[in-house]
């Protein structure tokens, strides 16, 4: 019997690309976990981890917004139309906007640390898409791991409980696979932190929290001009710029003064916790790393300052110089 010609064969059923929001988001998470789980991921692995993780964040955060009300995913909810929503033909809110609406309208708790990591991730994704990205590999790695860990918990806590049982069970199985991979990444990160803790134990009194990865791994002092975090390897050209970023991230107000030891304007007074005393408020110089135990309050301007051990007249340097200039 002759073989049927190809034209005689029944045409295969047309396939469809069908990824509902939750399945789509979890699929992105699975891809990210694959990119990160093999320890020391390559720059190419991290590139796709950033792109897919940002896609997952947008899909999953907005899926929770839709549960609250479909109009909340519109850039301008006041102009939302149901037919445009169902057709997917509209401008949606940003990731930052979605977080704000989830907090303020839906009552979802999203901490400051994941919010910060999500904001950094969004910036990196935009750079990758439009300009190219230059960043230390460990910094990208740790931020991606933090966001991945947050999103896995977010799906468990905020999305799965609202689904019908069959759909929730299928999504839970997929998420469990992602979770197993994430635990491998978390273990790897924990191993790095443990090793780093041993390396830095002798400088714990001048090690502060990094304003990028938030690990206790930014060592102050030393003779190098540039400074870098020992965990994420973010580098600052000098102590002044490292202090500025630290101040912007951790302090609404802070008294920065000239250091009596090295004469640089890099002394942060009564506002720094160290790895040796995380809950304390020390006066530490970001340039030389000196921790000043004794502080005083200026009789004139009432700012806190480091007193001169010989004679300070109860005045900070600025007020003392002003008093001298008047005579």
Number of C-alpha atoms within 10 A of each C-alpha: 3 4 6 8 7 8 7 8 8 7 8 6 6 5 6 6 5 8 10 10 17 23 18 16 24 23 19 22 28 24 16 28 26 17 20 24 19 14 12 13 17 13 15 10 16 20 22 17 28 25 19 21 28 28 18 26 25 22 21 24 24 27 22 24 21 14 13 16 13 18 18 23 25 21 16 13 14 9 8 17 14 10 10 12 16 10 8 10 10 16 13 19 18 15 20 15 15 23 22 16 20 20 14 11 13 15 11 17 12 14 10 9 14 17 17 17 19 25 15 16 21 22 12 21 23 15 13 16 10 8 10 11 14 10 12 13 17 19 16 23 25 22 22 24 21 16 24 28 20 19 21 18 14 19 21 15 12 17 18 17 11 12 12 9 11 9 13 17 13 11 20 17 11 16 21 14 12 23 20 13 18 23 14 16 23 17 12 16 17 12 12 12 17 11 11 15 16 9 12 18 12 11 16 20 21 25 27 25 20 24 21 19 24 19 18 24 26 29 23 24 19 11 9 11 11 13 24 20 25 19 20 22 20 21 16 16 12 15 23 17 16 24 21 13 15 19 19 12 14 15 12 7 9 14 16 21 21 16 24 16 13 14 13 16 17 24 31 23 23 21 18 26 20 23 22 16 15 16 10 13 14 21 27 28 30 29 26 20 23 19 18 18 10 13 15 16 15 21 13 12 11 12 14 19 25 24 20 16 7 6 8 14 11 17 25 24 18 12 16 15 11 12 11 8 8 6 5
